[in-house]
Amino acid sequence: MIKPKKTKLTDTPKEILEIQYDLYRKMSPAKKFRIICDAYSFGQSLAMAGIRMQYPSANQDDVWKIWAKRHLGEELYNKVYGVKADE
């Protein structure tokens, strides 16, 4: 059997990665959770900015509904909200 070649998924030096991992190990669970929440919020903001560019006449409520439908998927969105988002 041919073994796949391992590829390096980062250009960060090993020494720096070790420092980063050590910092994460020492970080409190609350701080880790805050970082995750901030990253999620940033991603949501980027997605909503893209929706506003795609639908310039959409109001904030419409943008949120479109984002929620894309984020949850149509089936779950309809189960949760009972209506279809207008796109």
Secondary structure, DSSP 8 states (H G I E B T S, - for coil): -----------S-HHHHHHHHHHHHHS-HHHHHHHHHHHHHHHHHHHHHHHHHH-TT--HHHHHHHHHHHHH-HHHHHHHHSS----
